């Protein structure tokens, strides 16, 4: 964590099995669902050096609320124990240039584990579950605190003061509740035929050639043509501004001081303006007319400001962040359509506001390609159109990019990065006959044309691997889901950032 503004934390495979292994290594928490610090085995009174700032006086720290109960860091409570355990495991040096970032990860991790722990207790309480006293007693008797020569020692038990013993007993009680909850959730079984049915979805698999028509191929001539049709949108202006967030009255007072010469414009901007341009004396640089549409919503006011004569001051106008007035550094000019940077601005405007215009043009180009491919063959059409042919597969119909099957994520084609959840992509991919050209399809900022080359069945060993792995995958997904449920629950009032920086802000 380098600054206070930074939030703390979130190849083609030869077989399905290898992809599962790679994804497990890349994203272990998705599979495991929970880290060891859930502390089902109590670590109470096992003291380790805690990572806390010197300013911490040992009082309670509230990092938020779960169902209106404080998520509290206090001596020897659950939050404290998890934080210490993580700190001991990571062994961070204060000389580490990323020290605060890593400390933040430890504290955030401890906070999230505490939220999950509290959420489980809350769910079980609302369900009416109460741990039998004798069950808790047996668990307490097993704790290492009270063992001597491998057996429970009543002498050691009585040596602990009543308050500490009761605190420990309640912590064990909570840990038993959490253990039963996790055991019940993790032991949910699937239907007897489900694993076999899902694993069968690994077949058939298809291999494809692919032609890509990016939106970036939309020519500059079309950009220039649109700009000529709509010159008012792309007029070039050079303005400076002073923005005041507090009140229109204050903005007018500053405008008056600039007009009567009491304050030079640049000095007034540096001293009073409350926007990104203040450090530059208010200078906004070169901008196009459309760039003011969001900030100055009144069309007449916007037109007056854009068309100011050089050296002129505007009146105070309402802007999204308060009130502002402007000074024209140059007279307004038409867009220079020979300037690549201005053309790029116009292109971005069209892509953001008139995407269909680009989409229609690129689809038309792809349709011309389809005609050529049907007449000459896919490879000849690729050469004629001067395109680069892509190839990917074999993959099954893996809608959603589940890790159980070969996926588009592993296909190595960046233009298909988000196609895994595009139902139209999968429809085209598996309904187009083999060695035929598909219809053009929009995927993100590209139009693609598919050419299915071959279709085959997955090997029996791959299908068996998926079937064997399925229950574990389901359990892991269930664990991930319940953790995510507690961390995104409306019962959670997350104030971690605020409290963390109150605690650690003085470190710098």
N, C-alpha and C positions, 0 to 999 in steps of 0.2 A: 504494500500500500504506500504509494508515493505521495499522495496528497489527500486533503480532506474531501475532495470532490470525487475521489475514486471509490466506487462501490466494492464491497468485499465479496469475494465469493464465500459463482456456479466456475487400384491394382487388380487387377483382375486376379481372382483366386483360382487355384486349380481344383478346388472342391468346396462343397458347402462346409465341410468340417474345418478346413483351414480358415475360412472366413469367420466362422464362429469363434475360433481360437483367437484370431487377430482382433475381433471386436471385443472379446472378453478382456484382452490385454489393454486395449485402448480405452475401454469404458467399464472398468470393474465394478463401479458402484451401481450401474444399471443392472448388472447380473447379480451381484451379491445383495444389493438392496439396503444393507445396513452395515455400518462399520463396527469394529469390535468394541468401541467405546460406549456402546449402549449400556454397558455395565450391568449385565444380568448377574455377574458375580460381583458382589460388593467390594469396592476398594477403599472403603471408609478407613480413616485413620492410618492410611499408608501415605506418609508425607513425602512429597517430592518438591523440588524447587519450582514454585509457580512463577510464570512470566506475568508480573504485574509492575506497573510503574511505581517509582519511589513515592509519588504523591498519594498513592492509595493508602488510606488510613485504616483499612480493615472493616469498614462498615458495609452495609448491604448496598448492592448496586442493582437497580431495576432496569432491565433491557427490553421490557415490553410486558404484555399481559396475554395470558391464554384463558379465555372464558372469564375475564376480569380478575384472574389470579396472577400476581406478579411473577414474571420470569426473572428470578432473583439470583444474583451471585452473592453467596455468603459463606463464611468459613465452614468447610466440611459438608456443604449441601451438594446436591447432585451436579449442578452447574460447576461448582468448584472442583469436584472430583474429576469430571470429564476434562475440564480445562487443564488441570494438573497432569492428567494422563497423556493428553495430546502434547503438552509442553515437554514432558519427559521423553516421549517417543521422538520428537523432532529435534531437540537439542539445538536450538537456534542460538547463534552467537550475536551479541549486541554489535559486533563489528561488521556484520553482514549488511551490505548496502540495501538489501531488500528486507531488513529486519522488521520494520513496521508492517509491511505487507504480509509477511509470514505470521507475525503476531496476530494480525487481523484475521487471517485464515483460521488460526487456532481458536481464537475467541468466537468467531462466527460458527465454526464447527461445533464448539461446546454449546453455544446458544441453540443451534438447531437440534442437537441431540436432546437438550433439555426440553425444548418445545415438544418434540415427539414423545418424550417420556411423560410429560404433563398431559399431552393429548390422550395417550393411552390410559392414564389414570382416570381422566375425565370420562372417556368412553365407557370404561369398565364400571365406574361409579354410577353413571346414568343407566347402565344395563342392570344394576342391582347386584353386581358381583362383590362378594366379601370373601377374603382369604380366610380359611379356618385357622384359628389360633395355633392349634397343634402343628399345622403345616409350617407356619412361620417359625415356631419354636424349634422344629427339627432342622430347618435351614440355618437358624442362628447357631445351633449346636455344631454345625459343620464348618463354621467360619474358622479361618486360621488363627484368629485372635484368641480362641479358647482351646486350642489343641496342645496337647503335651504327650509326646511319645506316640503320636498317631491316634490319640483318643481325646474325647471331650474332657476338659479339666474344669470341674466346678470351682476350684480355687481361683483359676484365672477369671472365670465368669464373675465371681463375687468381688474380685479385685477391681473391676471396672465400676466407676461411680454410676449411680442410678440414672442420672440425666443422660450420660453418654450411652449407657446400655439401652435406654428407651429410644434414643435417637437412632441407634443402630438397628434396633428391632423394627422401627417404622421404615427405615430404608430397605431392610430385607423384605418387609411386607410389600412395599412398592415394587421391588424387583421381581417378586413372585407374580404379582399382578401383570407386570410387563411380560414376563416369561410366558405366562399362560396365554396372554393375548397374541403374542408373536407365534407361539406354537399352534394356536387354533387357526390363525390366518395362514400360516405356512403349510398347514396340513390339509388345506382344501384340496379335494381330489377332482380330477377331470373325469369326464365320461369315458367308459372303457374303450370306445372306438375312436375317441377324439384324436389321440396322438397319431393313430394310423391314418385317419382322414387328412389331418393337417400335413403329415409327412408326404402323402401322395400328391400334394400340391406342388412338390418340387419338379414335377413333370407335367406337360412337356416343356422342354427348354428350346429357345430359339436363338440363333445367331443372326446378326443384322449388319448390313452396310447402311451408311447414313450420309445424307447430304444436308448441310446446314446453311441457311440463309439468314445472316444476322441483321438485326434492325440497323446496325451501323453501316450497312451497305446502301441505305437510303441516300441517294446522291445529293451532293451540294447544290446541284442545279434545281432540285425539287425544293430544297430549303430556301434558296434564293427566290424561287418563284412564289412561295408562300409569303416571304417577307415583303415582296413587291406588292402583293395583294393586300397586305395589312401593315402599311408603313408606320401607322401611329403606335403600334405595339412595340416597335423596335427602334424608335428614336433614341439617339444616344445623348445622354446628358451627364454633366459633371457638376455635382452639387456638394455643398457642405451642410451640416445640420447640427442643431443643438436640441437635445431631447430632455424634457423635464417630466419626471414621473409624479411629482407631488400635486401640482395644481395648475390650471390654466392661468390663474392670476400670476403665479411666480414666473411662468414662461413669458408672459407679456412684460413683466418687469425687466427680465433679462433682455428681451427684444428691444425694449425702450432704451436700455443702457447701451446696447450696440448701436442703435440708430443715432443717439445723441453723442456718440463718441466716448462715453464714459468708460466702456469696456471694448477693446478690440475683439472682433468675432472669435479669433483663434484662442485668445486668452479666456473668453467667456466659455468657450467649448471645453477647454481643458479643466477649468475650475468648476463648472456647473453641469455640463452635459452628463447624462446618465445612459449612455449607449456605447456600442463598440467603437465608435469613431472619435470619442472624446480625446484620446491620447494623440490623435493625428490632427488636433485642432478642428475636429468636426468633418474633415475631408472624407467623403464617401467614395472617391474615385469615380471611374467611368461606369455608368449603369444604363440599362435600357428601360424604357418606359414601363414595360410589363412587370419589372421587378418591384415597382412601387404599389402594385395592385393589392397586395395583402396588407401592407402597412398603412396605406392611406385609402380607406375604403370609400370615401366620398369622391365620386368621379370628377365633379367640377373642381374641387380643391386639388385633386391630383393633377388634372390638366394644367391648372394655373402654375403649379410648382414646376412641372416638367418643362413648361414653356417660358420660364423666367428669362429675362434678358441678363446678359453677363453683368455681374456685380450687384444685381438686384436682390433684395430681401423679400421673402414671402411673409404673409401674415402667420400668426399662430394657427396651426391646424391640429385636429385630433388624429393621433396615430394609435396603433395597437398598444403601445407601452405608456401612453400618456399624452403629452402635447409637445409639438415641435415646430420650429421654424427653420427655413432653409435660405441658403445663399447660392446663387448661380456662379460657378467659377468660369464657365464658358457658356456660350449660347447653344441651344439645342441643335443637334445635327441629325441628318438621316443616317441610318445604319450603313456601314461600309461593307458591302457584300463581298469584297475581295479580301477582307481581313478574316483569317481562319478562326481567330478567337471569338469574333462576333458571330460568325456562322455557327460555331459550336454552341454559343448561348441560345441562338434561335433554334438549333436542333434540340437542345434540352427542353426548351419551352414546348415545342411540338410533341416531343416524346411524353412529357408530363401531362399536357392538356389536350392533345389531339392525337393520342396514340393510334387510334384507328386509321388515321391518314397514312402513317408509316406502315402499319400492319397490312393494309389493303395493297400497298405498292409491293411489299416484300412477298405477300401471298401470290400476287400476279406473276412475279418473277419465278417463284417456285412452281407455279402451274405451267409456265412455259417449259421449265425443266422436266416436269412430269411427262409432257407431250413428247419431248425429245427422247426421254428415257424409254418410253413405250415404243418409239419408232426405231431407235438406234441401239438400245440397251443401256443399262444403268452406268456402266463404266465409261462408255463413249460419251454419254451426256455429261458426266463429271468432267471429262477432259475438255469438251466443247465449252462448258460453262466456266472453265478455269477454277474449279472448286477442289478442295481437298477432301477426299473420301475418308470417312471415319468407319471404324468397325468395332463392334462390341458383342458380348455374349460368350458362351450360351447363358441365358438367364430364363427363369420361369416367370410366370405371371405373378410378380411379387408386388402387388399394390401395397404401398405403405413402407416399402424397404425394410421389412422385418428381417432380423438377423438370422432367421432360420434358413433362409434361402439365399442363393446368389442374387445380388441386387445391382441397381443402377449406380449406387454409391461406389461400388467396386469396379464399375465399367471403365473408368478412366476417361470419360467424355464430359468435360466441364459444362457443355451446353445442356446436358441431361441431369445436372445436379439436383434439380427440384422436380424432375418428371416422375419420380417414384410415387407421388401422391396425385398425379394427374390422370384421372380415369380415362380421358380421351386418348392419352398416349397409349395406355394399355389396350384400349379397344382397337386402335389402329394397328398396334404391334402384333396382336394375336388374331385379328380377323382378316388382315391382308394375306392373300394366298402367297405361298412360297414363290420366290423368284418373280414377284410382281412388285410394282411401284405403289406405295401408299399415297393417299391424298395428303396435301400439305397440312401441317399441324403447327399451331402456335404453341411454343413452349418458352415461357419467360420472354426474353427479348430476342427470340429467334423463331424462324419458321423452319421446320425440319421435314424431310422426306425420308421414309424408311424403305428398305429393300430387304425383306426376310430371306436369308440365304438357305437355312436348313433348320430342321426341327428334330430333336432326339429326346430320348428318355434319360432321366437321371440314373446313375448307377445305383444298384440295390444297396451298396454299402452307404451311399450318401443318404438314401431314404431311411435306412436303419439308424444312422447317426442322428438324424433329425428326430425320429420317433423316440430314441433313447434319451435324447436331450430335452424333449418337449416338457416333461413334468418339471424339471429343474428350471427351465425358461419361464414356465408359468408361475412357479413359486417366486422366482426373482422379480418378475413383473408385478406380482401381488405385493411383495415387500416394497418395491419402488413406489407403487401406487399409494400404499397407506402412509408412507413417509411423506410423499408429496401432498397427500390429503391434509395432514396436520400442518405442514409448512405453508400451505396456501389457504387454509381454513379461515372463514370470516371471523371465527372466534379469536384468531391471533391478531394482536395489536403489536406489530413489530417496531420497536424503537431502538434497535441495535445500533444503528449508525450514530444516532444522537448521543447515546450513553458511551459508546466506545470512544468517540472523539472528546467527550468531556474528560474521560479517564486518561486518554493518551495524547490529547492535543498539546500538552505542555512538553512532550518529548523533544520537539524540535528546538 
